Amino acid sequence: MEKIILFMKIAVLACNNIRDKNLCVGDARCFVAFNRREGEFERYKGKEAEIVGIVDCGGCEGNKNRAVLSLAALSATLSALNEKADVLHIGTCVANFCPRKDDLLKAIKEKVEVELVEGTHRYIPKIF
């Protein structure tokens, strides 16, 4: 029997380097796209959904398990609040620009048991 979720709780994994270099201040593109239900968030159009957390990957110099640890910490925090994420969106910054994306996704798929969606928005800054 398929589990039906009426209210989606969404987590986002963002690129630490893009966030640190102020190329995505305050994760604004993800939040705006979510609120407008654009990009990969279009799937929630007409549905009840909210973003419950955004964590970063740890940066290119970190190890691939840093993203998994960030997601585990988010899960623990949400659990203490009696919440949990149903879906994990891999930020556009990671999905489109990360040289370690394949390793990150493999590690996440092995350890994290939520639906995985690659991408968040289509607002690519002109510097890329």
N, C-alpha and C positions, 0 to 999 in steps of 0.2 A: 504494500500500500504506500503510495507516494505521500510524503509529508507536505501539506499545504501551509505556506507561510503567508499570513495576511499583512503583516507589517514588517518590511525588510529593514534590517540593521546592517549598515555597510561600514567596512573598514577600508582604508586606502594605504598602500605602501608607496611612499614617495622617494625620490632620489635625494640623498643627503647632500651631495655636491651641488646640485642645482638649487636646493633650498639655502645652503650656506653662502652661495655666491649671490644671493638676493635676486636670482633670476625668476623666482616664483615666491614673491613675498606673501607670507601668511597663507600659502596654499590657495590663494584667491581664485585661480583658474578652476581648480577642482570644485570649490564651493559654488562658484557662479554657475558652472556647467551643471552641477547637481541641482541647484535651485531652479534652473531653467529646464532641467531634464533634457540636456543636449549631450552630444557625443555618446560615449558608452553608458551614460546615465539615462539615455532616452528609454531604455528598457523599463524604467520606473514611472514613465509618464502615466498619469491617472492612478497611480498606486501610492499607498502610504509607505514612506521610506525615510530614513534619516541616516546621516553619517555619525557613527559613534566613536570614531577615532582615526587619526592619521599618524602613522609612524614612518620613520625613514629606514633605509637599508643599511646604514652604517658607513657608507662611503666606499669608494673603490679600494682604498687601502685596508679596509676591514676584511674580515673573512666572510664567506658566503652564509655562515650560520648566524651572523649578526642580525640579518633580516628576520630569521626565524625566532631569535631571542627577543627582538623588538615586538614581534607579533604575539609571542607567549606572554610578555609583560603586559601588553594591551589586553589580552584575554584574561589574565589574572585580575587586572584592574576592573575590567567590565564585570567579571564574575562577582567581585566584591560589591558591585553596584546592582547585582541581580540582572545583568545584561549580557548579551553575547552578540558577536557579529555573525550574520548569516552568509554574507558575501564579502570577498576580498577583491577589491579592484587594484590592479597593478597600475600605478600612476602612469600617465602618458610620458612623463619624464623618464621613467624606467623602461616602459614598453618600447619607446622609440629611440632612446639615446644611450642606454646602458650597455657598455661593452661586456658586462658580466651577466646580462639578462638570462641567458639560458641556464647558467649555473644557479642563479638565484631562484628561478622558477622551479628547477628540479628539486632544490632543497626545500622550497616551500611546499611543493606538491607531496613530498615524502613525509612532511611533518604536520602540515596544517590541514585540518579536515573541514574546510568550508568551500563553497563554490568559488572558483577563481575566474576573474574577468580581466583580460588584458586591455588596459586603457581607461581613461577617465574623460578627457575632453579633446577638442580639436583646435584649441587656441595656441598654436605654436608661435612663440616669439620670433620675430624677423631675424634675430641674431643667429638662428640655426639655419 
